[in-house]
């Protein structure tokens, strides 16, 4: 395992060996990357994550090897040679190729031919020894084999199966499909019939580009492949994966036909049958599966990058917030939250049609702002958002109140979820939605962890990719973000605590229960008193849990308790108290870190400790900033080509990014319009939630599509 991972990652042997050891000891990736730098050689989370993925893949491979060896043993066909072949396999594909000849099959033409006694004839033909095939075939006639043609045909079915199971043939064809496979899609007869049903046909029209499409599979962008496969799943098109038949047959001929003989013409027929009936479907499926896996990985990678950026969006911080979930007929739901996001008050206003109670609404908002000392207003970006924003900005407050438009993506999912019902059992979904909007402004990370990442709206084709792989990757992202920022153990929800290194759902519940029964945690040592939280869980989690205003100021930092003794030694060296060391850059700069190096703690950890002491508990995220859309743009009909507008990046894909310009429809900046020079990855140019300026290139009001260009500031 170790050598394979070293080869695949190119990382030093010591780093890989120690990382594998730590993973085997149930250490988490955030813990290893932050607190075991000496052991890993300062590997980052991505490198450690790659080692963990390869480790898992190899464990799955080993499990499959054991299962196959057991099956071969049960069939009494396991030889030492076969055992060695299985042992040498380094991929699942290679392993399945070795096992293919022994795999139990449903009734096949080859199996029938064997039962009819035609395998010896097949072996003679494969020997290519210039014997009279017709004469030989006459010796194998019986009740089931009526004539020589039947005998040769049956032998051909056996040979076709041998060709299909030939590892050399399969590998050669794989390479051919990798290089030259073409994907084609054609409109189905079912879709053609929909033309008479305008409504249904319009649904299919979103895939009209793929009604007649051909493209080299290895050049197809991931988003296009996923779009075509979605069209096929919806019955709109039929997809084929093909290579030139002659190229494939020549490849097989070279590996099967050894010399020109009386068997050559027959073998060419059998080779064509093997390719058409067995190999072509198998290779096409493999090629498509391989391309789909690559497309999935690309889509998941894009989604993961977006999710990370969104989770690490700038928080407003501990400010009192009035949140509004806007609406027309049913009114706007208003809630007031304190600095920690606790609910204070809710109300409903009706400033928009049909009620048009504008003045009443303005008065209510102004009174709530003054009564509850509101410092910022959060407005959901859904229906009636711009109208509500205009209303709020027209109010004359006695003090400066910042106004923010907040993404509602996933808020409706949260408000109807079990999580929301547990938090606010006495409120309906609309009030819960407004609370979520306000909390997203205060701390996006703490609120968004409660929502299934797929519902947050920053991915593409997230429902079409491998769901297990997607779930695993997104959970890794969430965990990484939570542990990067750190968690206030005395205010965090159960859902936020769940993602802390070493905690999980059950221990998070125990922590909340302990907090409810005993009050706030006073120090990190007290965490050990939580029922069922053992030494390992404490080791993995303690550095990521923060205690503000506790007994020990180090408890509100990322310094791990296992390093407190080092901090004490540093303070002693400088002849000051430990708490006088915190934030004291001048004193810290006088330290010679080499003096504090031990067998377990080296310079990487000591450097991290000093950085943390300089700015203990510093949130790595920026602070939220106000943003103002163009007040003259309310709908897509207000847009004019050439217009320059402010916007916010709200989604990034492999082919560009989507931008909110203050109306219902988001505009697309195609990757070619992000820069004058070549752009490989849109993430190199823009970030989620980034405030940018764009130019309108094209407006299609019928299809509700807007093409934009990024303007450099």
C-alpha positions, 0 to 999 in steps of 0.5 A, a space after each residue: 500500500 505504502 509504495 503505491 501511494 508514494 508512487 501516485 502522490 509523489 510525496 516523501 516516504 516518511 510523510 506517507 508512512 506517518 500519515 497512514 499511521 495517524 489515519 489508522 489511529 483514527 486521527 482526523 484530517 484537520 487534526 493531522 494537518 494542524 497538529 501533527 506537522 512534524 510527523 507528516 512533513 508539513 503536509 496540508 489538508 489536500 495532500 493528507 486527503 489524497 493519501 486518505 482516498 488512496 488508502 480507502 481505494 486500496 482497502 476496497 481493492 484488498 476486500 474484493 481480492 479476498 472475496 474473489 479468492 474465496 469464490 475461486 477456491 469454492 469453484 476449486 480452480 484456485 492455483 498458485 499462479 492464479 493466486 499470484 495474478 490476483 495479488 499483483 492487481 493494483 486496480 479493480 478493473 485489472 482484478 475483474 479482468 483476471 476474474 472474468 473467465 471464472 465469473 458465473 454467467 447467465 446462460 450463454 451461447 458459448 456455454 450451450 456449445 460446450 454442453 454440446 461437446 464443441 470445446 475441443 473443436 474450438 481449441 483445434 481452430 484456435 491452434 491454427 494448424 492448417 487442418 481441414 476445419 469442415 472435416 474436423 467439424 463433421 466429427 462433432 455432430 450429434 443430436 444437438 449439432 445437426 451439421 458441420 455449419 452448426 458445429 463451426 458456429 458453436 465453436 465460434 461462440 466459444 472462441 468469441 468468449 475466449 477473445 472477450 476474456 483475453 486481457 491483452 485484447 481488452 487492454 488494447 481496446 481500452 486504449 483505443 476507446 480512450 483515444 478515439 471513442 466518439 459519443 453521439 446522441 440522437 433525438 428519440 422517437 418519444 421526444 419527436 412525438 412530443 412536438 404535438 404537446 407544446 408544454 412537454 416539448 418545451 421541457 425537452 427544448 432545453 436539450 435541443 443542442 443534443 438532438 443530433 450531437 457527435 463529439 470525441 469522448 476524451 475532449 468532451 467537457 464534464 458539464 456537457 457530458 453530464 447534460 447529455 446523460 441527463 437528457 438520456 435519463 429523461 428519455 429525450 435522446 439516445 446515447 452511443 459510444 463507438 470507435 471505428 469498427 475496422 480499427 478495433 478488428 485490426 487490433 484484435 486480429 493482431 493478437 489472435 491470428 498468429 499465422 495464415 491458415 485454414 482457420 483464418 477466415 473463420 477466426 476473422 468471423 469469430 473476432 467480428 462476432 466477439 467485438 460486436 456482441 461482447 466486447 463493443 458493448 462492454 468497452 463502450 460501457 467502460 469508456 462511458 463509466 470512466 468518462 462519467 467518473 471524470 465528469 463527476 470528479 470535475 463537477 464535485 470539485 467545482 461544487 466543493 470549491 464553491 461550497 468552501 467559498 460560501 461557508 467561509 463567506 464574510 460574517 457580519 459577526 456579533 451584531 443585532 440583526 433584523 431579518 426579512 423574508 420578503 413576499 407579496 401577497 402573504 407579506 414579509 416575515 420580520 424577525 429580530 435576533 440578538 448578537 448570538 442569533 437568539 430569537 427576540 421578536 417576530 412580526 409581519 408587514 404588508 408593504 407590497 401589492 395587494 395590501 400596499 401598507 407601505 407607511 405601516 410597514 416602515 413604521 414597524 421596521 423603524 420601531 423594531 430597529 430602535 426598540 431592539 437596538 438593531 445594527 443591521 438588516 438582512 433581506 432575503 434575495 427571493 420574491 419581492 427582494 428588490 422592492 423590500 430593499 427599496 422600502 428599507 432604504 427609504 426609512 430614516 433611522 436615528 442611527 446608521 443601519 447597514 442593509 444586506 441582501 442575503 441568499 435564500 438558497 436552501 432556506 426553505 429546505 432548512 425551515 421545513 427540516 427536522 433541524 428547524 423544527 427542533 430549534 423552533 417548534 413553536 414557529 411556522 416555516 416562514 418565521 424559521 426561514 426569516 431567522 435563517 436569513 438573519 443568522 446567515 448574515 451573522 455567521 454563514 458557516 454556523 447556519 449553512 451547516 444545518 442544510 444539506 449542501 446540495 440544497 445550497 445552490 452553488 453546484 451544477 448537476 449535483 443530482 447527476 453525479 455519484 451521490 456517495 462520492 459527492 456526500 463524502 467530499 462535501 462533508 470533508 469540505 464542511 468539516 475543513 471549514 468548521 475546523 479552520 474557523 474554530 467553534 465557540 463551544 458555549 454558543 455553537 449549535 449541535 449541528 455545528 459541533 457535529 463537524 468538529 474534529 473527533 466529535 460527531 453527532 452523538 458527542 455533539 448531543 452530549 455536549 449540548 446536554 452537558 451545557 444545558 445542565 451545567 452552564 457554560 464550559 469554563 475551560 477546556 479541561 471541563 470538556 473531558 467531563 462530557 459523558 462518553 467523550 474519551 481521551 481520543 475525542 478530546 485530543 482530536 477536538 480540543 484545539 478546535 473548540 473555543 472558550 471565550 472569557 474562560 479560566 485560561 485565555 489560551 482556551 480561546 485560541 487554536 493552541 492545543 492543550 498538549 502545547 500549553 506547557 510550551 507556552 508556559 516555558 516561553 513565558 518563563 523564558 521571557 520572565 512574564 506571565 502567560 496571559 501577558 504573552 498573548 497578543 504581545 508581538 514584541 515579546 514573542 519576536 524575542 523568542 528563539 524557537 529552536 530552544 523549545 524544540 523537543 522530540 514531539 514539537 518541532 519548528 512548524 508547530 512552534 511557529 503556529 503557536 507563536 502566530 496564534 499567540 499574536 492574534 489568538 482566536 482570529 477569525 480567518 474570514 473577512 467581515 461582511 460589506 454592504 453592496 448596492 445593486 443598480 436601483 434602476 434595474 428591477 426586471 430583465 426587461 430593464 436591461 440594455 446591451 452595453 449597460 455596465 452594472 454592479 453584481 455579486 458572483 453567486 455560482 461558479 461552474 467549469 464553464 464560467 460563473 453566474 452573477 446576481 445583478 439584482 433581478 430574478 435571473 442571474 447572468 452568465 459570464 462565460 469563461 471566455 469573457 472572464 479575461 482577455 487571456 486564456 482562463 483554465 479555471 474560473 476560480 482563478 479569476 473570481 470567487 463566490 460572493 465577490 462584488 464585481 462589475 459586469 457589462 451586458 453582452 446579450 439579453 434573451 428575454 424569451 429564454 430568460 438568459 443574460 450573457 455578461 462580461 467581467 469588467 476589470 476595476 
